[in-house]
Amino acid sequence: MKKKILVVDDDLDLLEQMTAILTAAGYEVVSADSQAAAEETILKTKADLAILDLMMEEKDSGFVLSYQLKKLFPEMPVILLTAVAGATGLSFATEQADARSWMKVDKLLDKPVRPEQLRAEVQRLLGEAPEHSPEQHR
C-alpha cells in the first residue's frame, strides 16, 4: 500500500513540482493550496506525513497547520518549508527539543528544496531505506 503524503503550499508551481517528485517516488499525494483547504483535507484524509509551507494566507499558516496535525495525529511526521531564511536572514532550527516542542515540526527545510533532499527527508521520517523504490509501496 502506498504511503500518503499531504502537501500544502499556496505556490501552485511548487505544489505541482512536489506532487510530481513524490508521485514519481511511489507515494500517493494529497495536495491543498491554502491553510483553509488543508484544514478540510486533514479531517477527510489521514496522511502518513505532511509537508507544509510556512507562510500562506497568514504568516504563521504552517505553524498553525502543524499544531493542528500534531494534536490530531501526534505520530505524523511534519516537514515545514520556508523561504523566510533567504528573504529575512531569520533561521529556525528543529535540532533542539525546545524548538521542536513549540514549532510542532519534525524537520524544517529552506526553499528551494532539491528533489533528492525532499525524497531523502521523506524517506527518513517514514523510516524507509534510502534506496527507496516505488515497488516498496505497492
HUCOR-V736369 format. One record per backbone hydrogen bond with DSSP energy under -1.0 kcal/mol. CO is the residue of the C=O (numbers start at 1). NH is the residue of the N-H. If there is no record, write none. Layout:
BEGIN
CO	NH
CO	NH
END
This chain:
BEGIN
3	28
4	48
4	49
5	30
6	51
7	32
8	53
11	15
12	16
13	17
14	18
15	19
16	20
17	21
18	22
19	23
20	24
21	25
22	27
23	26
28	5
30	7
32	9
34	38
35	39
36	40
37	41
38	42
41	45
49	6
50	79
51	8
52	81
54	62
58	56
58	61
60	64
61	65
62	66
63	67
64	68
65	69
66	70
67	71
68	72
69	73
73	76
77	50
78	106
78	107
79	52
80	109
81	54
82	111
83	87
84	88
85	89
96	100
97	101
98	102
99	103
100	104
107	80
109	82
114	118
115	119
116	120
117	121
118	122
119	123
120	124
121	125
122	126
123	128
124	127
133	136
134	137
135	138
END
